[in-house]
């Protein structure tokens, strides 16, 4: 379902000066760097929150201000590597791939190690490994280089091409690992777009959601290494990624994805003094000011009753509404008796405005159809 909303979300909240209608209706700041009246009180220099399933921005503060991105850069590194490399091809670690372990996050790779690209991607996104980033950039750069540039320079150029391709407007990358370099910047809104594309890739989405992974290293010192995710929010059951970043210039950064109903909400926090506390403040603010209602029996008891008679919505979408309008949401069921198939329509509406309309279907008692999908 996520891939079907990419274009919608880009149109509704990625273009400067264009905001989703629900954002205006509840007073969320547009792309001017201004804040809401009821500021959550975070320490971050920039924050942005968007329901990427609905394509609706929910919170914005300095969302289009370019700032140092630290290791959130590796989201673009991963997306670029996925375009130029295949998951099962092998990469041999060379001296130039290594980083100073006293300064940079790493996976402890050694010269002569051989890893598949999928394991390097795991090290990149789970452990924020700089050595994995450099190995991917070198290998990918060798694949795309067309002139006399170094492989890393060619890969960084491909990163910026990828950034433009997916709709990033105010971000520019100079390294594959996100280390502080003058001129390397990203915006909170751009990183939300990048996270949306990462989450639409099944391989990358599974990696960023994993609290830990085991990678396999071949070569003279063959071994298996367990890597722990740097994203501490993954301890919560509703968190599904995405990436951390920390550097002297960037401060603490976090791109996080959480589930609300069947929707995915992405939070971007840049330049924070305490990213996890800021994330909790924003999440508490969101749950106070918005409600996510799913078209099923958990949100609407009437649908639980219909289910007992094997009548269910064909789909169970989630809608997000301002908390002060949630009590105005009405469930409207139109029933047309039939022995099988479509037997009516179920709508969520506020007044005469439909928020969502879904066919109501009758399913058999053997577990086929929509009923089995939600059993």
Helices and strands as residue ranges (DSSP letters): G 2-5, H 6-9, I 10-14, H 21-25, E 46-51, E 56-61, G 70-73, H 74-84, E 90-92, G 95-97, E 114-116, H 117-126, H 130-144, H 151-165, H 188-199, H 202-208, E 212-217, E 223-228, G 232-235, E 239-247, E 251-260, E 263-272, H 275-289, E 290-294, H 301-308, E 311-313, E 318-322, G 323-328, E 329-335, E 341-350, E 353-362, H 370-373
